[in-house]
Amino acid sequence: MNPGALLLEHGYAVLALGLLLEGETAVLLGGFAAHRGWLELPWVFALAVGLPWLSDQALFWLGRWKGAAVLVRWRRLARAAVRARRLVRRYPHACVLGVRFAYGMRTAGPLLIGASGLPPVQFALLSALAAVLWAGTYCTLGWVFAETLQRVLGHAREFQLALLGVMLTAAALAWWLARRRSRARARTRAFSR
């Protein structure tokens, strides 16, 4: 079976797996696939809101339940926890909303917020808002990218020869610059000996 057919047949499962493993790229590609008609945008949006929100809740509760033990085990995270606790107490809304958009903090962030003692209902509501904003942003970007690509490629047919000329000129210029640079390096090496 070819990968394209597999994606069309199991697109939502692939999207769900992508959301659990990576995040932004999966939602962007989901928005792109929705624009192409391969997936339904409301379902892409629902998955992009629901799965990250559930993941955040699980990590938050893990932080509340075993936060101290986790912090003892990972010393690097423990150092960040002191600062995170102060930030969460001072700016709880900004921290919860910001963690969803902070690449690299989506696992540690909810865990640290859970360990900081933020009330669960407050976290759940703010996390839901953050998931909606995040999913809406990346679904829209994926859709807009697909629309832009379609328009560019649609107009490219009219200008194929000119586009080919520009590409060939750019390639020739890149080759000439690389050749010139390598000759300059060779001369520099010859003079340094």
N, C-alpha and C positions, 0 to 999 in steps of 0.2 A: 504494500500500500504506500502511496506517495505521501510525503509530509503535508502537502497542501490539502489533500482529501482528509487526512487525519485531523488537521487543524479545523477544517470546516465541520467535521462530524463531532469533534469533542472540544470545540472552541472555548466553552465556558469552563470546562475542567482545566484546560491549559491556562486560561486566564486566572483561575483560582490558584493553581500551582505557582504561577508567576507572581501573584500577589503575596503569597506566603514566602517565596524565596527572595524576591527583589523589591517590587513595589512600583516605583515610578514608570519604569520601562514597560511593565505589564499593563498599566493603565493607559499609557500612551498608545501602545499597540492595540489595546482594546478599543479605544476611541477611533483609531485608524480603521480597525476591522469593522466597527459599527458604521463608519462612513461608507465603506466599500459594500455594505450590506451583508457581511459575513456573520455579524453578531447584531443583537438588538441593543441599542444604546441604553434604554432603561435597565436592562439586565446587567450590562457592563457597569453602569453607575451603582446599582444595588450591590453587586459583588465588591466593587471598589470601596464602598462605604462599609459594608457589613464585615468582611473578613479582617480588615485592619482594626476595626473597632473591637471585634471579639479578641483579636490578638492583644490589643492594648489592655483590655479588661483582664485577660489571663495574666499578663505580666504585672499589672498593677496589684492584683490579688496575691501573686507570688511575692511581690515586694512587701506587702503588708504582712504576709504570713511568715516568710523566711528571709526578710530583708536583711536582718542582722547577720544571719549565717552566710548569706550570699556575699555580703560586704566583707566578712572576715576571710572568706575563701579567695576573693579577687581584690587584692590590696589596691590595685590601680582604681578600681571602681569605688573602693572605700574612701580614697582621697577625694574623688569627685563628689561623693555623697555628702560630705560636709558642706561644700559649696552649693550643691543642688538643694539641700534641705533649706538653706537660707533663701535661695532664690524662689523656691516653691512657696515658702511662707510669706515672702514679700510680694511676689507676683504670680499667684497661682494660675490665673487665667492665661497669662502670656506663656507660662511654662508648658501648660498642657497643650495649648494650641501650637506653640512653637515646636514641640517635640515631634509632632506629626510631620512637619516640614523640614526638620533638621536631619539631613542624611547622616547615617551612622549613629544616630541617637534613638532610633525607633525601638530598639530592644532595651537598652539600658535606661532610657528616659522614663517609661512607665514603671519600670522596676524601682528606680530611685524615687519617683513620685509616690509610689505605694509605700515605700519605706519611710517617707517623710511625714506621713500621718495626715495627708489631705483626705477630707471626707469622701467616701466612696461615691455617693450620689453626685457630688460636685464634679468629681473626676469623670464619671460616666457621662454626664451631660456635656461637659466641655470636650471630652474625647469624641463624642458623637458629632458635635459641631465641627471639630477639627477634621474628622473623617469626611464629612459632607463637603467642606471647603476644599480639602485635598483632592478628593475624587472628582469634584466638579472642575477644579483647575486642570488636572491632568487628562480627564476625558475630553475637555474642551480643546486642550492643546493637541491631543491626538487627532481629533476631528478637524481642527484648523490645518494641521500639517497635511492630512489626507486631501483636504480641499485645495490647498495651495499646490501640492504636488500634482493633482489632477489638472489644475489650471495651467501650470507651467508646462507640463507634458502635452497638454492639449494645444497650447500655442507653439510649442517646440516643433510640431509638425510643419507649421507654416515657414519656419526659419531653419529647417534642417541643414541646408547647405551653409548658411551663415554661421550656425552653431558649430558645425563640423570645422569650418575655417578657424573660428575662435579657439576651439579645442586644440587643433593642430598647431596653431601659432603659440598657444600657451605651452604645449608640450615641447615645441622646438626651443622656446625661450628658456624653459626650465633645464633642458639638456645643455644649452649653450652656457648658462650660468654655472651649472655643475661642472662642466668641462673647464671653464675659466677658473673656478675656485680650486679645482684639483691641480691645475697648472701652477697657480700661485703658491699652493702648498709645496709643490715639488721644487719651485725656485727658492722658497724660504728654507727648505731642508738643505738644498745645495749650498746656500750661502752660510748656513750655520755650521757646516762641517769644517 
